[in-house]
């Protein structure tokens, strides 16, 4: 089976890729980190199977499903970090789904189900058509917060965005600051800023991205520079360029 992995998180793609590389009858023909690239690779690589993340910036899994056109259609396996998000809506239409972090046992079970559809284009087309119908009404008006992957040693930890106080760049590294932990991020500060657009995160300095819901105090350092104190008492400087935006955002 020819498989395509679609997920905007590099670590999530890596984990799934490493698991699939151990499966003899699965060949990974490509990876995509957004919906447009996914559609392009589906039409050019003709995978038999697509592992599709639902939540991605710009064009997510819902839109990819809706834009699939006639032709050799792949089997779609939904991948999500949210057990309450879309699972109930898709359980009648998706061949299967994988909940992050993906377990070896769950992946093997999913592949067993997929093999039953392999080589049956009529059944696959019906499966995709049912997904498209469900996708039309499955998107909630207010999506849940995205999750962020943090690394601690050899472990990867999923965090809800409301747990994150700030992201801070230190050279080539980006740290995730929470009330209890300091974890290594798997994306650059710019990538995180794009990923979290529309949520409560504000770039306050070239090396800092702050969750404004966790700002406890804002103190002037000068006429144009400010100091933010977070709920863990950590202090972060606001640059001159961002000072006005931050003050307006916090209504201070």
C-alpha positions in Angstrom: 0.0 0.0 0.0 1.2 3.5 -1.0 0.8 5.9 1.9 0.8 9.7 2.2 1.3 11.4 5.6 -0.4 14.8 6.1 0.3 16.7 9.3 1.7 20.2 9.9 3.7 19.0 12.9 7.1 17.6 12.0 7.3 15.4 15.1 3.9 13.9 14.4 5.0 13.0 10.8 8.3 11.6 12.1 6.6 9.3 14.7 4.1 8.0 12.1 6.7 7.6 9.4 8.9 5.5 11.8 6.0 3.3 12.7 5.0 2.8 9.1 8.5 2.0 8.0 8.3 -1.2 10.1 5.3 -2.4 8.1 6.4 -4.5 5.1 3.4 -3.9 2.9 3.4 -0.1 3.4 5.4 2.3 1.2 5.5 5.9 2.2 5.3 7.9 -1.1 5.2 11.4 0.4 4.5 13.8 3.2 2.7 17.1 3.3 2.4 19.8 6.0 -0.7 21.6 4.7 -3.9 21.0 2.8 -2.8 22.4 -0.6 0.3 20.2 -0.6 -1.7 17.2 0.4 -4.2 17.7 -2.5 -1.3 18.1 -4.9 0.4 14.9 -3.7 -2.8 13.0 -3.8 -3.3 13.9 -7.4 0.4 13.3 -8.4 1.5 10.4 -6.2 -1.8 8.5 -6.2 -1.5 7.0 -2.7 -3.7 4.2 -1.7 -3.9 5.5 1.8 -3.8 9.0 3.4 -3.2 9.6 7.1 -4.9 13.0 7.3 -4.6 15.4 10.2 -7.8 17.4 10.7 -6.3 20.6 12.1 -3.7 22.5 10.0 -3.2 26.2 9.3 -5.0 27.6 6.2 -6.5 24.5 4.7 -7.2 21.6 7.1 -8.3 18.0 6.8 -12.0 19.0 6.4 -11.2 21.1 3.3 -8.9 18.4 1.9 -11.7 15.9 2.1 -14.2 18.3 0.5 -11.9 19.0 -2.4 -11.1 15.5 -3.4 -12.3 14.9 -6.9 -13.2 11.9 -9.1 -10.4 9.6 -10.0 -8.4 7.0 -8.1 -9.3 8.0 -4.6 -7.3 7.1 -1.5 -8.6 5.5 1.7 -8.7 8.3 4.4 -7.6 7.6 7.9 -8.3 10.6 10.2 -5.6 11.7 12.6 -6.5 14.0 15.5 -5.2 15.1 18.9 -8.8 15.6 20.1 -10.9 12.6 21.1 -14.0 14.8 21.2 -13.3 16.8 18.0 -14.9 15.2 14.9 -14.6 11.7 16.1 -18.3 11.3 16.7 -19.0 13.0 13.4 -16.6 10.8 11.5 -17.1 7.4 13.2 -19.8 6.5 10.7 -17.8 7.7 7.7 -14.1 7.4 8.3 -12.6 4.0 7.8 -10.8 4.5 11.0 -9.1 7.3 13.0 -5.9 7.6 15.0 -5.7 9.6 18.2 -2.5 11.3 19.0 -0.1 10.2 20.4 -0.5 7.3 18.1 0.0 3.9 19.7 1.6 0.9 17.9 -1.4 -1.3 18.7 -3.9 1.2 17.4 -2.0 1.7 14.1 -1.8 -2.0 13.5 -5.5 -2.4 14.1 -6.2 0.5 11.6 -4.0 -1.1 9.0 -5.9 -4.3 9.3 -9.1 -2.5 8.5 -7.5 -0.6 5.6 -6.3 -3.9 4.0 -9.8 -5.0 3.7 -10.5 -2.1 1.4 -7.3 -2.3 -0.6 -7.9 -3.0 -4.3 -11.6 -2.2 -4.1 -12.1 1.2 -5.8 -15.9 1.2 -5.6 -15.9 0.7 -1.8 -13.2 3.4 -1.4 -15.1 5.9 -3.5 -18.2 5.3 -1.4 -16.1 5.7 1.7 -14.7 9.1 0.5 -18.2 10.3 -0.6 -19.6 9.6 2.8 -16.7 11.5 4.4 -17.3 14.5 2.2 -21.0 14.5 3.1 -20.2 14.4 6.8 -17.4 17.0 6.4 -19.9 19.5 5.1 -21.5 19.7 8.5 -18.8 18.4 10.8 -16.7 21.5 11.4 -17.6 23.2 14.7 -18.1 27.0 14.6 -15.5 27.3 17.3 -12.6 24.9 16.9 -10.9 23.6 20.1 -7.4 24.9 20.9 -4.6 23.5 19.0 -2.1 21.2 20.7 1.6 21.9 20.9 4.3 19.2 21.0 7.1 19.7 23.6 10.1 17.6 24.1 11.7 16.5 27.4 14.7 14.2 26.8 13.4 11.4 24.7 9.8 12.0 25.5 7.3 14.0 23.4 4.5 15.7 25.4 1.3 17.1 24.0 0.2 20.4 25.6 -3.1 22.3 25.2 -2.3 25.8 24.1 -4.0 27.2 27.2 -1.3 25.5 29.3 1.4 27.5 27.5 2.5 30.8 29.1 5.0 31.7 26.5 7.5 30.6 23.8 11.0 31.9 24.1 13.8 31.6 21.5 17.3 31.1 22.6 19.6 30.9 19.6 18.4 28.0 17.5 16.3 26.6 20.3 12.7 27.5 21.2 11.5 26.8 24.8 7.9 26.2 25.8 7.1 27.8 29.2 4.3 26.4 31.3 3.5 26.7 35.0 5.2 23.5 35.7 7.6 22.7 32.9 10.1 24.1 30.4 10.1 22.0 27.3 11.9 22.2 24.0 9.6 23.1 21.1 9.8 21.2 17.8 9.1 24.3 15.6 10.6 27.7 15.1 9.1 30.8 16.8 7.8 32.0 13.4 6.2 28.7 12.7 4.5 28.7 16.1 3.2 32.2 15.5 1.6 31.2 12.3 0.2 28.0 13.8 -1.3 29.9 16.7 -2.8 32.7 14.7 -6.2 33.6 15.9 -5.6 32.4 19.4 -4.4 34.4 22.4 -0.7 34.6 21.5 1.1 37.8 20.8 4.6 38.4 19.5 6.1 40.8 22.1 9.7 40.6 21.1 11.8 39.0 18.4 12.5 36.1 20.8 9.2 35.9 22.7 5.6 34.8 21.9 3.3 35.3 24.9 -0.1 33.9 25.8 -1.9 37.1 26.9 -4.3 35.2 29.1 -1.3 34.4 31.4 0.0 38.0 31.7 -0.4 39.0 35.4 1.3 42.4 35.4 2.6 45.0 32.9 5.2 47.5 34.2 6.9 50.4 32.4 10.7 50.2 31.9 10.8 53.5 30.0 8.4 55.6 27.9 8.5 53.0 25.1 9.5 49.7 26.8 7.4 47.5 29.1 8.0 44.4 31.2 5.4 41.6 31.4 5.1 39.4 34.4 3.5 36.0 33.7 1.5 33.9 36.1 4.7 31.9 37.0 6.4 35.2 37.9 8.7 35.0 34.9 9.4 38.4 33.3 9.5 39.1 29.6 10.5 42.4 27.9 8.2 43.9 25.3 10.1 45.5 22.4 9.5 49.2 21.4 7.9 48.0 18.1 5.4 45.8 19.9 4.7 48.0 22.9 1.6 49.8 21.5 0.1 46.6 20.1 0.5 44.8 23.5 -0.9 47.7 25.5 -4.0 47.8 23.2 -4.4 44.1 23.3 -4.3 44.0 27.1 -6.4 47.2 27.3 -3.7 48.9 29.5 
